[in-house]
Amino acid sequence: MIGLWAGFVAVVVWGVSRLFPSAPDGGPTAALAERFAAGEIDTDTYRSARDELIRTGRG
């Protein structure tokens, strides 16, 4: 009986975690694009950082 309840709780926790993800999934390039869209960085900074991310394989 305890195993049944543990399984039920595990399924509920998994389902809630899927409904409300803790962080957006997009990586550093998406974060950089969001900062650019919000006006936090200028065009030259955006392009430079994006090119660096792509060059290093992190973007």
N, C-alpha and C positions, 0 to 999 in steps of 0.2 A: 504493500500500500504506500509506503514511503517512497519507493521508487517511482510509482505512478505520479505522485505529487511533485517529486523532483523533476520528472520529465515534463510535466505540465508547466511548472514554473520556468524551466529552461526554454520551452517553446514560446511562452509569453514574453520573456525577456528578449529572445531573439527577434520576435515579431516587432516589438516596440523599438528595438535598435534599428530595424530596417525602415520603420516609418519615420523616425526622427534621427537621421544620421548626425553624428557629433561634429563633423567638419566637412566642408565642401571638398569634393575630390576634383582637383584640376591641376595640381602641381604648381611649381614656381612660375611657369609662363602665364597661367590663368591669374595668379595673384598679381603678377606684374601688369597684366592687362586691366585688372580691376583698379589698380592704383592709377593707371593712366586715364581710365575712363572717369575716375573720380576727380581728376585734375591735381592729384598729389605730385605727379612728376610730369616733366615736359617731354616733348617729342624726342629730342636728342637723347635724353636719359633713357627713355623707353626703348628706343632702337638700340642703343649701346648695350643695355642690360639684356635685351632679348637676344641680340647677336652673341653675347658672351654665354648665355645659357645654352644656346644652340651649339656653339663652338665646343663647349665643354661636355655636351651630351646630357645636360640636366634639364633641357627644355623641351 
